[in-house]
Amino acid sequence: MCQNSTPALRQTLRRNFLAYTETLQIDPAALGRIPSLHMRPSVIVLSFNSEDTLGATLERARLVSDEIFVVDSFSNDRTVEIARACGAHVFQHAFEHYGAQRNWAIESLPVTGTWQLHLDADEALDERLVQAIQLLREETEHSGYFLARYVRFLGRVIRHGGMSPTWHMRLFRSGVGQCESRKYDQHFFLKSGTSARLPGAIIDDIQMPLGEWTIRHNRWADGELAELEASSSEGQIKPDPYGNPVQRKRFLRRRYNQLPLFVRPFALFVYRFVFRLGFLDGTEGLIFWVLQTFWFRFLVDAKIWEKRHLRQTIGK
């Protein structure tokens, strides 16, 4: 659990620094008007019953930020207690879906930072990414950065299968970032400005039991079905085979959706597990690829078929 000793340390450092400025005859009041050279983004973390992972996430976040917010969906475990012990500002808001929750956080939190870093409660920054953010200048030329994301599943980081890493826009200037209004597979995008990639990675540490993991995938399958039937694509990232990582992913997903039902889950599993070397991730990888690629995608197809079949039956 986090140790809340940082404020006292900051006060000591500030006293020493102000004493030093007196020897240089610098007006301390003017220091507040000097922009920080290095970026210290405000961090926003979404949580729900996240007591197993939130502490580690916030510990790593504190290495790059002086302002951390946790938006909790009314957890009934020790999540809120851990967040406050780690010095985070806690807000609670009812959860509809990830896109709505993230946009509520962007629009409603009293963020003071000129940059924002968005995380889930089970996502921790690795050392290389911490260093990359620490070296960024506040006035960098770009408006946002894509961060690599790896999954740790059953204690093992999944590194093969063509999904490792995935790239996500998670670090951006305040006021220019927004999350798609989708019920599944939501991504942040920039309303203006250019983007780049940072070295290092976010590690998504999945510690929930397999039962809970599959329950969530069942809900996500419902969300994907709703997205496939949605008539409007307003506020969503457009597919582009030559665009940023998310646009290219959307292009490939659109091609996947054009394949026949029940054939495509088999094809995708063989592609990821065999041709993209998913089998090199061992037993943990076998479980991950069977459940996340084959079973989940087959479930989506089954729900699509079920809905079409019910419509045909009613129409007779």
C-alpha positions in Angstrom: 0.0 0.0 0.0 1.2 3.5 -0.7 3.1 5.5 2.0 1.7 9.0 2.1 5.1 10.7 2.9 5.5 12.7 -0.3 3.8 16.0 0.9 6.3 16.4 3.8 9.2 15.7 1.5 7.9 18.3 -1.0 7.7 20.9 1.8 11.2 20.2 2.8 12.5 20.5 -0.8 10.5 23.7 -1.3 12.0 25.3 1.8 15.5 24.4 0.7 14.8 25.7 -2.9 13.4 29.0 -1.7 16.4 29.5 0.6 18.6 28.9 -2.4 16.7 31.4 -4.5 17.3 34.1 -1.9 21.1 33.6 -2.4 20.5 34.3 -6.1 18.2 37.3 -5.4 15.3 35.7 -7.2 11.8 36.8 -6.3 10.0 33.6 -5.1 6.6 35.0 -6.2 7.9 35.0 -9.8 8.6 31.3 -9.7 5.0 30.4 -10.0 4.9 32.3 -13.4 7.7 30.2 -14.8 6.4 27.2 -16.7 7.8 23.8 -15.6 10.4 22.4 -18.0 9.4 18.8 -17.5 5.9 17.4 -17.8 4.0 16.4 -14.7 0.7 15.2 -16.1 -2.5 14.8 -14.0 -3.3 11.1 -13.7 -6.9 9.9 -13.9 -7.6 6.3 -12.9 -10.9 4.4 -13.3 -11.6 1.8 -10.6 -14.2 -0.7 -9.4 -13.4 -3.3 -6.7 -9.7 -2.9 -7.5 -8.0 -3.5 -4.2 -5.7 -6.1 -5.5 -4.1 -3.9 -8.2 -4.8 -0.2 -7.4 -2.0 0.3 -4.9 0.7 -0.7 -7.4 -0.9 1.4 -10.2 -0.9 4.5 -8.0 2.7 3.9 -6.7 3.9 4.0 -10.3 1.7 6.9 -11.2 3.2 9.0 -8.4 6.6 8.8 -10.1 5.4 11.0 -12.9 2.6 13.0 -11.4 1.8 15.4 -8.5 -2.0 15.2 -9.0 -3.9 11.9 -9.2 -7.6 11.3 -9.4 -9.4 8.1 -8.9 -12.9 7.8 -10.4 -14.5 4.9 -8.6 -17.8 3.2 -9.6 -19.0 2.7 -6.0 -16.6 -0.2 -5.1 -17.6 -2.4 -2.1 -14.1 -3.5 -1.2 -11.0 -1.4 0.1 -10.5 0.4 -3.3 -11.4 3.9 -2.0 -9.4 3.4 1.2 -6.3 2.4 -0.8 -6.8 5.3 -3.2 -6.9 7.9 -0.3 -4.0 6.3 1.4 -2.0 6.8 -1.7 -2.8 10.5 -1.8 -5.3 10.4 -4.7 -8.4 12.6 -5.0 -11.4 10.2 -5.0 -14.6 10.9 -6.9 -17.4 8.4 -7.3 -19.6 8.2 -10.4 -22.1 5.6 -11.6 -20.7 3.4 -14.4 -22.5 3.2 -17.7 -19.6 2.2 -20.0 -15.9 3.0 -20.3 -16.3 5.7 -22.9 -19.0 7.6 -20.8 -16.9 7.2 -17.6 -13.7 8.5 -19.2 -15.5 11.5 -20.8 -17.2 12.3 -17.6 -13.8 12.4 -15.9 -12.4 14.7 -18.6 -15.3 17.1 -18.4 -16.0 17.0 -14.6 -12.8 16.6 -12.6 -11.0 19.7 -11.3 -7.8 18.9 -13.2 -5.1 21.5 -13.0 -2.4 19.9 -15.1 -1.8 20.9 -18.7 -1.4 17.2 -19.6 -3.5 14.2 -18.6 -2.5 10.5 -18.3 -5.4 8.0 -18.2 -5.1 4.6 -16.7 -7.3 1.7 -15.5 -6.8 0.5 -11.9 -4.9 -2.6 -13.0 -2.4 -0.7 -15.4 1.0 0.1 -14.1 3.8 2.1 -15.9 7.0 0.2 -16.4 10.4 1.8 -15.6 11.1 2.7 -19.2 7.8 4.5 -19.7 8.3 6.3 -16.3 11.6 7.6 -17.5 10.2 8.6 -20.9 7.4 10.7 -19.4 9.9 12.2 -16.9 12.1 13.4 -19.8 9.2 14.9 -21.8 9.1 18.7 -22.0 5.9 20.5 -21.0 5.9 22.3 -24.3 6.6 19.3 -26.5 5.6 19.7 -30.2 2.9 17.0 -30.0 -0.5 17.1 -28.5 -0.7 13.4 -27.5 1.3 10.2 -27.2 0.4 6.6 -27.9 1.6 4.2 -25.2 2.3 0.5 -25.6 0.2 -1.9 -23.5 1.0 -5.4 -22.6 -1.3 -7.9 -20.7 0.0 -9.9 -17.7 -2.3 -12.9 -17.6 -2.2 -15.6 -14.9 1.1 -14.0 -13.9 2.7 -14.1 -17.3 3.2 -11.1 -19.7 1.7 -12.1 -23.1 4.3 -11.1 -25.7 3.2 -12.9 -28.9 0.1 -13.5 -31.0 0.2 -10.2 -32.8 -1.6 -8.3 -30.0 1.5 -7.5 -28.0 1.8 -4.7 -27.6 -1.4 -2.8 -28.5 -1.1 1.0 -28.7 -3.4 3.4 -26.9 -3.6 7.2 -26.8 -3.4 7.7 -23.1 -1.3 10.8 -22.6 -2.5 14.1 -24.1 -2.9 17.8 -23.5 -5.8 18.9 -21.4 -8.6 20.0 -23.7 -7.6 18.1 -26.8 -8.3 14.5 -25.8 -11.6 12.7 -25.9 -12.8 9.1 -25.6 -15.0 7.5 -28.2 -18.7 7.1 -27.3 -18.7 3.4 -27.8 -19.9 0.6 -25.5 -17.0 -1.7 -26.3 -13.3 -1.2 -27.4 -13.2 2.5 -26.7 -10.1 4.5 -27.5 -9.0 8.1 -26.8 -8.4 10.4 -29.8 -7.1 13.9 -30.3 -9.5 16.7 -31.4 -6.5 18.6 -32.7 -2.7 18.4 -33.0 -0.2 15.7 -33.8 0.8 12.5 -32.0 3.8 10.3 -31.5 4.8 7.1 -29.6 6.7 6.8 -26.3 9.1 4.0 -25.4 8.2 1.7 -22.5 4.8 0.2 -21.7 1.8 0.0 -19.6 1.4 -3.4 -18.0 -2.3 -4.5 -17.6 -2.1 -6.9 -14.7 -5.2 -9.1 -14.9 -5.6 -10.6 -11.4 -9.3 -11.4 -11.4 -10.3 -15.0 -11.4 -11.1 -16.6 -14.8 -14.8 -16.8 -13.8 -15.0 -13.0 -13.5 -12.9 -12.5 -16.6 -15.3 -14.6 -18.7 -18.3 -12.8 -17.2 -16.9 -9.5 -18.3 -16.2 -10.9 -21.8 -19.9 -11.9 -22.0 -20.8 -8.3 -21.2 -18.3 -7.0 -23.7 -19.8 -9.3 -26.4 -23.2 -7.6 -25.8 -21.4 -4.3 -26.1 -19.8 -5.3 -29.4 -23.2 -6.5 -30.7 -24.7 -3.1 -29.9 -21.8 -1.4 -31.7 -22.3 -3.5 -34.8 -26.0 -2.6 -34.9 -25.4 1.1 -34.2 -26.3 3.3 -37.2 -24.1 6.3 -36.2 -20.3 6.5 -36.1 -20.2 10.1 -34.9 -17.5 10.7 -32.3 -15.6 7.5 -33.3 -12.2 6.9 -34.8 -12.3 6.3 -38.6 -10.7 3.1 -40.0 -7.5 3.9 -42.1 -5.0 1.3 -43.2 -2.3 4.0 -43.3 -3.3 6.0 -40.2 -2.3 5.8 -36.5 -2.2 2.4 -34.6 -5.9 2.6 -33.6 -7.1 3.6 -37.1 -5.2 0.6 -38.6 -6.7 -1.7 -36.0 -10.2 -0.4 -36.9 -9.5 -1.1 -40.6 -8.5 -4.7 -39.8 -11.5 -5.2 -37.6 -13.8 -4.0 -40.4 -12.2 -6.6 -42.7 -12.6 -9.2 -40.0 -16.3 -8.3 -39.7 -16.8 -9.0 -43.4 -15.8 -12.7 -43.0 -18.5 -15.4 -42.5 -19.8 -16.0 -39.0 -18.3 -18.9 -37.1 -15.5 -19.3 -39.6 -13.7 -16.1 -38.5 -13.1 -17.1 -34.9 -11.3 -20.3 -36.0 -9.3 -18.4 -38.5 -8.3 -15.7 -36.1 -7.3 -18.2 -33.4 -5.0 -20.1 -35.9 -3.5 -16.8 -37.1 -2.7 -15.6 -33.6 -1.7 -18.8 -31.9 0.2 -20.4 -34.8 1.3 -17.9 -37.4 1.9 -15.1 -34.9 3.6 -17.5 -32.4 1.0 -17.2 -29.6 2.0 -20.8 -28.5 5.4 -19.3 -27.3 3.5 -17.8 -24.3 3.1 -21.3 -22.8 0.1 -22.6 -20.9 -0.9 -19.1 -19.9 -0.9 -18.1 -23.5 -2.9 -21.1 -24.6 -5.6 -20.2 -22.0 -5.5 -16.6 -23.0 -5.7 -17.1 -26.8 -8.4 -19.8 -26.6 -10.6 -17.6 -24.3 -9.8 -14.1 -25.6 -9.6 -14.9 -29.3 -11.5 -18.1 -30.1 -14.2 -18.3 -27.3 -14.9 -14.6 -27.1 -15.1 -14.1 -30.9 -17.3 -17.3 -31.2 -19.6 -15.9 -28.5 -19.9 -12.6 -30.4 -20.9 -14.6 -33.6 -23.3 -16.7 -31.6 -25.1 -13.6 -30.3 -25.2 -12.1 -33.8 -26.7 -15.3 -35.2 -29.2 -15.5 -32.3 -30.4 -12.0 -32.9 -30.8 -12.5 -36.6 -32.6 -15.9 -36.0 -35.0 -14.3 -33.6 -35.8 -11.5 -36.1 -36.5 -14.1 -38.9 -38.7 -16.1 -36.5 -40.7 -13.1 -35.5 -41.0 -12.0 -39.1 -42.6 -15.3 -40.2 
